[in-house]
Amino acid sequence: MVKKSPDLFLSITAFVLYIVGGFGIFGGIALIAIMGEQDLFGWGSAKTIGYLLICTGVCFSIIGVLFLRLVRNRTNTLLSQSSASKENP
């Protein structure tokens, strides 16, 4: 029976967080540069929302990178364990 590991799910989640963080960062920069002090749908000025997007985008990108490191370390450990078990029958 094949044992399922959550590594694929974690790696997809990490990649999505990293991409969403990048969109947030560049979206925030665009709001600050293009919209400036205009009101944005009654939520506040575009500059304020832009700064919020930049900060949350940076946080998402950092979390994505940390998840990627976690998945890489887990898969390296699993690969080394499986190769060690194959060498010693």
MDAnalysis code that builds the backbone (N, CA, C; Angstrom):
import MDAnalysis as mda
import numpy as np

u = mda.Universe.empty(267, n_residues=89, atom_resindex=np.repeat(np.arange(89), 3), trajectory=True)
u.add_TopologyAttr("name", ["N", "CA", "C"] * 89)
u.add_TopologyAttr("resid", np.arange(1, 90))
u.add_TopologyAttr("resname", ["MET", "VAL", "LYS", "LYS", "SER", "PRO", "ASP", "LEU", "PHE", "LEU", "SER", "ILE", "THR", "ALA", "PHE", "VAL", "LEU", "TYR", "ILE", "VAL", "GLY", "GLY", "PHE", "GLY", "ILE", "PHE", "GLY", "GLY", "ILE", "ALA", "LEU", "ILE", "ALA", "ILE", "MET", "GLY", "GLU", "GLN", "ASP", "LEU", "PHE", "GLY", "TRP", "GLY", "SER", "ALA", "LYS", "THR", "ILE", "GLY", "TYR", "LEU", "LEU", "ILE", "CYS", "THR", "GLY", "VAL", "CYS", "PHE", "SER", "ILE", "ILE", "GLY", "VAL", "LEU", "PHE", "LEU", "ARG", "LEU", "VAL", "ARG", "ASN", "ARG", "THR", "ASN", "THR", "LEU", "LEU", "SER", "GLN", "SER", "SER", "ALA", "SER", "LYS", "GLU", "ASN", "PRO"])
u.atoms.positions = np.array([
    [0.838, -1.175, 0.000],
    [0.000, 0.000, 0.000],
    [0.887, 1.244, 0.000],
    [0.509, 2.217, -0.786],
    [1.297, 3.437, -0.906],
    [0.928, 4.385, 0.223],
    [1.952, 4.875, 0.907],
    [1.741, 5.821, 2.003],
    [1.733, 7.233, 1.427],
    [0.646, 7.960, 1.648],
    [0.548, 9.323, 1.136],
    [1.208, 10.283, 2.110],
    [1.992, 11.201, 1.558],
    [2.608, 12.212, 2.415],
    [2.061, 13.576, 2.020],
    [1.962, 14.487, 2.958],
    [1.396, 15.806, 2.664],
    [2.398, 16.762, 2.011],
    [3.520, 16.238, 1.512],
    [4.553, 17.113, 0.957],
    [4.082, 17.860, -0.279],
    [3.314, 17.201, -1.137],
    [2.820, 17.873, -2.341],
    [1.858, 18.992, -1.970],
    [0.965, 18.725, -1.032],
    [0.037, 19.765, -0.583],
    [0.776, 20.941, 0.032],
    [1.772, 20.660, 0.855],
    [2.550, 21.734, 1.477],
    [3.327, 22.541, 0.445],
    [3.887, 21.880, -0.553],
    [4.662, 22.605, -1.557],
    [3.759, 23.467, -2.428],
    [2.565, 22.979, -2.774],
    [1.623, 23.797, -3.545],
    [1.152, 24.986, -2.717],
    [0.881, 24.747, -1.444],
    [0.472, 25.835, -0.552],
    [1.573, 26.886, -0.429],
    [2.803, 26.451, -0.291],
    [3.923, 27.383, -0.185],
    [4.078, 28.198, -1.459],
    [3.953, 27.546, -2.602],
    [4.088, 28.253, -3.877],
    [2.965, 29.274, -4.058],
    [1.737, 28.900, -3.684],
    [0.605, 29.830, -3.794],
    [0.803, 31.026, -2.864],
    [1.251, 30.789, -1.633],
    [1.503, 31.898, -0.708],
    [2.573, 32.840, -1.248],
    [3.609, 32.269, -1.831],
    [4.697, 33.066, -2.383],
    [4.207, 33.929, -3.550],
    [3.398, 33.350, -4.433],
    [2.874, 34.087, -5.586],
    [1.883, 35.158, -5.135],
    [0.990, 34.835, -4.213],
    [0.020, 35.811, -3.712],
    [0.748, 36.964, -3.025],
    [1.801, 36.660, -2.291],
    [2.602, 37.711, -1.663],
    [3.237, 38.624, -2.689],
    [3.731, 38.069, -3.774],
    [4.316, 38.892, -4.835],
    [3.288, 39.794, -5.486],
    [2.093, 39.245, -5.758],
    [1.024, 40.085, -6.311],
    [0.642, 41.196, -5.336],
    [0.611, 40.878, -4.047],
    [0.294, 41.901, -3.054],
    [1.325, 43.015, -3.023],
    [2.586, 42.639, -3.097],
    [3.652, 43.645, -3.069],
    [3.561, 44.559, -4.283],
    [3.473, 43.958, -5.468],
    [3.427, 44.781, -6.669],
    [2.112, 45.534, -6.808],
    [1.011, 44.963, -6.320],
    [-0.261, 45.682, -6.305],
    [-0.211, 46.885, -5.378],
    [0.424, 46.720, -4.227],
    [0.570, 47.847, -3.300],
    [1.437, 48.950, -3.875],
    [2.512, 48.561, -4.540],
    [3.378, 49.568, -5.178],
    [2.613, 50.310, -6.266],
    [1.808, 49.572, -7.039],
    [1.021, 50.207, -8.093],
    [-0.011, 51.169, -7.505],
    [-0.653, 50.774, -6.409],
    [-1.634, 51.668, -5.790],
    [-0.983, 52.948, -5.286],
    [0.178, 52.806, -4.682],
    [0.869, 53.999, -4.166],
    [1.316, 54.887, -5.308],
    [1.879, 54.293, -6.359],
    [2.443, 55.091, -7.453],
    [1.371, 55.682, -8.351],
    [0.321, 54.951, -8.656],
    [-0.660, 55.411, -9.638],
    [-1.812, 56.162, -8.988],
    [-2.417, 55.591, -7.963],
    [-3.629, 56.172, -7.387],
    [-3.345, 57.309, -6.398],
    [-2.292, 57.178, -5.634],
    [-1.922, 58.243, -4.698],
    [-2.922, 58.425, -3.579],
    [-3.450, 59.642, -3.445],
    [-4.345, 59.989, -2.333],
    [-5.821, 59.842, -2.676],
    [-6.166, 59.210, -3.783],
    [-7.575, 59.045, -4.157],
    [-8.265, 58.071, -3.211],
    [-9.593, 58.285, -3.054],
    [-10.380, 57.385, -2.223],
    [-10.617, 56.093, -2.989],
    [-10.499, 54.967, -2.300],
    [-10.612, 53.665, -2.939],
    [-11.855, 52.955, -2.412],
    [-12.983, 53.089, -3.105],
    [-14.250, 52.423, -2.786],
    [-14.749, 52.717, -1.372],
    [-14.372, 53.825, -0.811],
    [-14.795, 54.166, 0.535],
    [-14.012, 53.468, 1.633],
    [-12.959, 52.721, 1.263],
    [-12.157, 52.003, 2.250],
    [-11.059, 52.869, 2.836],
    [-10.720, 53.932, 2.187],
    [-9.624, 54.798, 2.608],
    [-8.817, 55.217, 1.395],
    [-7.744, 55.938, 1.656],
    [-6.929, 56.396, 0.532],
    [-6.162, 55.218, -0.074],
    [-5.870, 55.326, -1.347],
    [-5.176, 54.246, -2.051],
    [-3.770, 54.050, -1.500],
    [-3.176, 55.142, -1.005],
    [-1.828, 55.031, -0.440],
    [-1.832, 54.142, 0.804],
    [-2.845, 54.299, 1.639],
    [-2.947, 53.494, 2.855],
    [-3.180, 52.020, 2.528],
    [-4.092, 51.764, 1.595],
    [-4.352, 50.381, 1.180],
    [-3.111, 49.792, 0.512],
    [-2.367, 50.603, -0.227],
    [-1.134, 50.145, -0.860],
    [-0.100, 49.719, 0.164],
    [0.065, 50.513, 1.207],
    [1.005, 50.128, 2.265],
    [0.562, 48.838, 2.960],
    [-0.750, 48.703, 3.166],
    [-1.268, 47.476, 3.770],
    [-0.979, 46.271, 2.875],
    [-1.185, 46.425, 1.561],
    [-0.904, 45.330, 0.636],
    [0.582, 44.975, 0.613],
    [1.428, 45.973, 0.672],
    [2.872, 45.699, 0.684],
    [3.261, 44.903, 1.934],
    [2.763, 45.318, 3.075],
    [3.120, 44.627, 4.322],
    [2.589, 43.193, 4.357],
    [1.336, 42.997, 3.967],
    [0.798, 41.635, 3.962],
    [1.450, 40.788, 2.871],
    [1.797, 41.401, 1.746],
    [2.493, 40.662, 0.694],
    [3.858, 40.184, 1.136],
    [4.579, 41.028, 1.868],
    [5.881, 40.628, 2.386],
    [5.718, 39.477, 3.389],
    [4.698, 39.562, 4.235],
    [4.459, 38.480, 5.201],
    [4.121, 37.171, 4.494],
    [3.258, 37.226, 3.467],
    [2.917, 36.015, 2.717],
    [4.133, 35.442, 2.012],
    [4.967, 36.294, 1.456],
    [6.162, 35.805, 0.767],
    [7.122, 35.127, 1.746],
    [7.286, 35.708, 2.919],
    [8.160, 35.110, 3.926],
    [7.608, 33.763, 4.374],
    [6.304, 33.682, 4.603],
    [5.692, 32.419, 5.010],
    [5.847, 31.376, 3.906],
    [5.688, 31.791, 2.649],
    [5.870, 30.865, 1.532],
    [7.278, 30.321, 1.453],
    [8.267, 31.185, 1.661],
    [9.661, 30.742, 1.631],
    [9.945, 29.782, 2.788],
    [9.415, 30.072, 3.959],
    [9.615, 29.183, 5.104],
    [8.956, 27.824, 4.869],
    [7.767, 27.826, 4.261],
    [7.116, 26.559, 3.923],
    [7.949, 25.785, 2.917],
    [8.496, 26.470, 1.921],
    [9.332, 25.785, 0.936],
    [10.558, 25.150, 1.592],
    [11.167, 25.846, 2.526],
    [12.313, 25.280, 3.250],
    [11.888, 24.059, 4.063],
    [10.717, 24.131, 4.690],
    [10.195, 23.008, 5.465],
    [9.994, 21.790, 4.577],
    [9.384, 21.985, 3.431],
    [9.134, 20.868, 2.515],
    [10.451, 20.301, 2.002],
    [11.396, 21.158, 1.682],
    [12.687, 20.681, 1.180],
    [13.406, 19.844, 2.239],
    [13.404, 20.311, 3.476],
    [14.063, 19.547, 4.537],
    [13.360, 18.215, 4.786],
    [12.031, 18.207, 4.718],
    [11.287, 16.960, 4.926],
    [11.564, 15.967, 3.827],
    [11.566, 16.430, 2.580],
    [11.789, 15.497, 1.472],
    [13.229, 14.999, 1.459],
    [14.187, 15.858, 1.815],
    [15.571, 15.384, 1.898],
    [15.725, 14.317, 2.965],
    [15.060, 14.493, 4.089],
    [15.123, 13.506, 5.168],
    [14.477, 12.193, 4.729],
    [13.314, 12.288, 4.078],
    [12.643, 11.072, 3.617],
    [13.456, 10.349, 2.559],
    [14.079, 11.098, 1.653],
    [14.901, 10.472, 0.617],
    [16.125, 9.785, 1.207],
    [16.746, 10.439, 2.175],
    [17.930, 9.816, 2.782],
    [17.546, 8.572, 3.578],
    [16.398, 8.588, 4.232],
    [15.951, 7.409, 4.974],
    [15.611, 6.264, 4.032],
    [14.957, 6.577, 2.914],
    [14.592, 5.504, 1.981],
    [15.827, 4.928, 1.287],
    [16.810, 5.767, 0.976],
    [18.023, 5.243, 0.340],
    [18.843, 4.426, 1.331],
    [18.835, 4.805, 2.603],
    [19.565, 4.037, 3.615],
    [18.893, 2.673, 3.840],
    [17.571, 2.628, 3.772],
    [16.882, 1.347, 3.968],
    [17.083, 0.422, 2.768],
    [17.253, 0.974, 1.567],
    [17.487, 0.152, 0.372],
    [18.900, -0.413, 0.351],
    [19.847, 0.328, 0.922],
    [21.225, -0.143, 0.930],
    [21.433, -1.284, 1.917],
    [20.714, -1.247, 3.031],
    [20.839, -2.284, 4.066],
    [19.584, -3.169, 4.051],
    [19.596, -4.237, 3.268],
    [18.402, -5.098, 3.200],
    [18.209, -5.956, 4.413],
])
